[in-house]
Amino acid sequence: MGSIDYGGRRMILASCRDITERKVLEYELAHLATHDSLTGLPNRALFLDRLEHTLASTQRRDGLVAILFLDLDNFKVVNDSLRHEVGDQLLVAVSRRLKGCLRFGTLVARMGGDEFTVLLKGISGVGDAEEVAERIIRELEAPFVIEGHLLSITASIGIALSDAAGRESGDLLRAADIALYRAKDEHKDRYEIFDPSKDAHVLERLELENDLRKAVERHELKVYYQPVFSLESDYIAGMEALLRWEHPERGSMSPTEFIPLAEETGLIVPVGRWVLEEACRQACEWQEQCPSDPPPIVGVNLSLRQFQHLGLADDVARILRETGLDPGNLALEITESVAMHDVDSTVATLEELKSLGVWLVIDDFGMGHNSVSYLTNQFKMDHLKIDGSFISEFVEDPDNSAIIPGLIDFAHAVGLRVIAEGVETADQLRRLKEMGCEFVQGTIIAEPLTPVAASELLARKALSSGGGP
């Protein structure tokens, strides 16, 4: 704005600019930051913000707040079997039904994927939350029609109230998630209410899962190595890589304490990939450390989830290439149950791995001769590892004394070399050698060792020539 003197008269000049377009853009950007782009529902950030404000205000009035945490049952099946666009349309349709069956002003949000949350405030007790949960379950009973597909979907719901779970937003949301976990565990299509007396073990499990997700980046996972000793040539033929978790509060944790959880959650795939990388890198270091000796073959265990991972062979090939390890210095160990889980898939995967030039080992043997014969004929395995429980029994129990020599003879007949694990005594060692067992592993040789201790052990040994793990 300004003025000029024109013929003795002062005139005022003003300029105007339409800022409507900018305001609209600002509103749209703000909306995108707080709302889900697919369904238009509030997103996780906005839900948590509203939850914190609601908890603060109801605390002053001594009211109750509840969260309903919803997860669509078997949504992944729909999403994978049909196009992802169909899955997206189903999520939009579900969000419409949720909004339609809830009281005006009730906040419903999409937390991501097929998870939704509902915020209830000013309720008198758990009955109010149960009524809403039952209404949602009924609302989803009618099938959805998406692009000509008749789709039925149900939901599992976890409910948490502020009087039982606390008045911190994180605690309340986690409690609802724990109740949801129990609802899905109880055959789905139902709701469960968080109960501290029932859910303590679930809470511990979730905390352990969260810790495990952070363990790799925090360098809490460690690989130990247990020597595999050749009875034929008296040298350390291999090192089995064994995972340990140095938990900051729980201390050293063995695989039996966390591997089942890693397997269930799928974390075993990235964790297993990391173990393979570490083991191959360490094997290369040992080869440089003792260039004149035959390098120890490093053995890495593969779980069921890892073995089913479509990119397994590609991962192994990439890691061998990046670390520079010769494939003949890597042994991959799988249990009978893993190999027999899906025979057609197993044949294809083992053929891919075998083509890389790695050793293949049947680990923790104990199912029977027929299984060994089938595995050998179909999968071209190289070695059989007898479970340690058989080793301890065959010396102590006379009735079982014929089992081990029978296993060894049968393995040799079908072209397998034998590794006996869990060997603890000199008597076991002597008898296994007499029976023709080629390799042993156990405390009689060495406990699982840190990389430094394993390197020191290899440096002390004058290794003679030989081959195979």
Long-range contacts (C-beta under 8 A, 24 or more apart in sequence): 36-109, 36-110, 38-88, 38-91, 38-92, 38-110, 39-91, 39-92, 39-95, 39-110, 40-95, 41-95, 41-99, 41-108, 41-109, 41-110, 41-116, 42-107, 42-108, 42-109, 42-110, 43-109, 43-110, 43-111, 44-109, 44-110, 44-111, 44-112, 46-109, 47-107, 47-109, 47-111, 47-117, 47-119, 48-169, 48-173, 50-107, 50-119, 51-119, 51-169, 51-172, 51-173, 52-169, 54-119, 54-121, 55-162, 55-167, 55-168, 55-169, 55-172, 58-121, 58-122, 58-162, 59-167, 63-121, 63-122, 63-123, 64-122, 64-123, 64-124, 64-125, 64-161, 64-162, 64-163, 65-119, 65-120, 65-121, 65-123, 65-161, 65-162, 65-167, 65-172, 66-119, 66-120, 66-123, 66-126, 66-128, 66-129, 66-159, 66-160, 66-161, 66-162, 67-117, 67-118, 67-119, 67-120, 67-159, 67-160, 67-172, 67-173, 67-175, 67-176, 68-117, 68-118, 68-120, 68-129, 68-132, 68-133, 68-136, 68-157, 68-158, 68-159, 68-176, 68-191, 69-111, 69-115, 69-116, 69-117, 69-157, 69-158, 69-159, 69-160, 69-173, 69-176, 69-177, 69-179, 69-180, 70-98, 70-115, 70-116, 70-117, 70-118, 70-136, 70-155, 70-156, 70-157, 70-180, 71-114, 71-115, 71-155, 71-156, 71-157, 71-180, 71-184, 72-114, 72-115, 72-153, 72-154, 72-155, 73-153, 73-154, 73-155, 73-156, 73-184, 73-188, 73-189, 74-153, 74-154, 74-188, 75-113, 75-114, 75-153, 76-114, 78-151, 78-153, 82-149, 86-146, 86-147, 86-149, 86-151, 89-146, 89-147, 90-144, 90-146, 90-151, 90-153, 93-144, 93-146, 94-140, 94-144, 94-153, 97-139, 97-140, 98-136, 98-139, 100-139, 101-135, 101-136, 101-139, 102-132, 102-135, 102-136, 106-132, 117-173, 117-176, 125-161, 126-159, 126-161, 126-193, 129-159, 129-161, 129-193, 130-159, 130-191, 130-193, 133-157, 133-159, 133-191, 134-191, 137-189, 137-190, 137-191, 154-188, 154-189, 155-189, 156-180, 156-183, 156-184, 156-188, 156-189, 156-190, 156-191, 157-183, 157-190, 157-191, 157-192, 158-182, 158-183, 158-191, 158-192, 158-194, 159-191, 159-192, 159-193, 159-194, 160-193, 160-194, 161-193, 161-194, 164-194, 164-195, 164-196, 165-194, 165-196, 174-203, 174-206, 175-199, 177-206, 178-202, 178-203, 178-206, 181-206, 205-261, 208-258, 208-261, 209-261, 209-265, 209-267, 211-247, 212-245, 212-258, 212-261, 212-262, 212-265, 212-267, 212-271, 213-267, 215-245, 215-247, 216-270, 216-271, 216-274, 220-245, 220-246, 220-247, 220-248, 221-245, 221-246, 221-271, 221-274, 221-275, 222-246, 222-450, 223-275, 223-278, 223-279, 223-282, 223-451, 224-448, 224-449, 224-450, 224-451, 224-454, 225-282, 225-298, 225-448, 225-449, 225-450, 225-451, 225-454, 226-441, 226-445, 226-446, 226-447, 226-448, 226-449, 227-296, 227-441, 227-445, 227-446, 227-449, 227-454, 227-457, 228-296, 228-297, 228-299, 228-419, 228-439, 228-440, 228-441, 228-445, 228-469, 229-439, 229-440, 229-441, 229-445, 230-438, 230-439, 230-466, 230-468, 231-429, 231-432, 231-433, 231-437, 231-438, 231-439, 231-440, 232-438, 232-466, 233-464, 233-465, 233-466, 234-464, 235-294, 235-461, 235-463, 235-464, 235-466, 236-296, 236-457, 236-458, 236-461, 236-463, 237-294, 237-296, 237-297, 237-439, 237-466, 237-467, 237-468, 237-469, 238-296, 238-297, 238-298, 238-299, 238-331, 238-439, 238-469, 239-283, 239-286, 239-296, 239-297, 239-298, 239-299, 239-454, 240-298, 240-299, 240-300, 240-301, 240-333, 240-441, 241-275, 241-278, 241-279, 241-282, 241-298, 241-299, 241-300, 241-301, 242-448, 243-271, 243-275, 244-448, 259-303, 263-303, 263-304, 263-305, 266-305, 268-303, 268-305, 268-306, 269-305, 269-306, 269-309, 272-302, 272-303, 272-306, 273-315, 273-319, 275-300, 276-300, 276-315, 276-316, 276-319, 277-319, 277-322, 277-323, 279-330, 280-319, 280-320, 280-323, 280-325, 280-330, 281-323, 281-325, 282-451, 282-454, 283-323, 283-325, 283-329, 283-330, 284-323, 284-324, 284-325, 285-455, 286-455, 286-458, 287-325, 287-329, 289-455, 289-458, 289-459, 290-458, 290-459, 290-463, 293-458, 293-462, 293-463, 294-463, 294-464, 294-465, 294-466, 294-467, 295-329, 296-329, 296-458, 297-328, 297-329, 297-330, 297-331, 297-359, 297-468, 297-469, 298-329, 298-330, 298-331, 299-331, 299-332, 299-333, 299-361, 299-469, 300-330, 300-331, 300-332, 300-333, 301-333, 301-334, 301-363, 302-332, 302-333, 302-334, 302-338, 303-338, 304-337, 304-338, 304-341, 307-334, 307-338, 307-341, 307-346, 307-349, 308-341, 308-342, 308-345, 312-349, 312-352, 312-353, 313-349, 313-352, 313-353, 313-356, 316-353, 316-356, 316-358, 317-356, 320-356, 320-358, 326-357, 327-356, 327-357, 327-358, 328-357, 328-358, 328-359, 330-358, 330-359, 331-358, 331-359, 331-360, 331-361, 331-382, 331-383, 331-469, 332-358, 332-359, 332-360, 332-361, 333-361, 333-362, 333-363, 333-385, 334-360, 334-361, 334-362, 334-363, 335-362, 335-363, 335-364, 336-362, 336-364, 336-365, 336-366, 336-367, 336-371, 336-375, 337-367, 339-375, 339-379, 340-367, 340-371, 340-374, 340-375, 343-378, 346-379, 347-378, 347-379, 350-379, 350-380, 350-381, 354-380, 359-383, 359-468, 359-469, 361-385, 361-419, 361-469, 362-416, 365-390, 365-407, 366-390, 369-407, 369-410, 372-410, 372-411, 372-414, 372-416, 373-414, 376-414, 376-415, 376-416, 377-414, 381-416, 382-416, 382-417, 382-468, 383-416, 383-417, 383-418, 383-419, 383-439, 383-468, 383-469, 384-411, 384-416, 384-417, 384-418, 384-419, 385-418, 385-419, 385-420, 385-421, 385-441, 386-418, 386-419, 386-420, 386-421, 386-437, 387-421, 387-422, 388-421, 388-422, 388-423, 388-442, 389-422, 391-420, 391-421, 391-422, 391-423, 391-424, 391-428, 391-432, 391-442, 392-422, 392-424, 392-428, 394-428, 394-431, 395-425, 395-427, 395-428, 395-431, 404-432, 404-435, 405-435, 408-435, 408-436, 408-437, 409-436, 412-436, 417-468, 419-469, 438-468, 439-468, 439-469
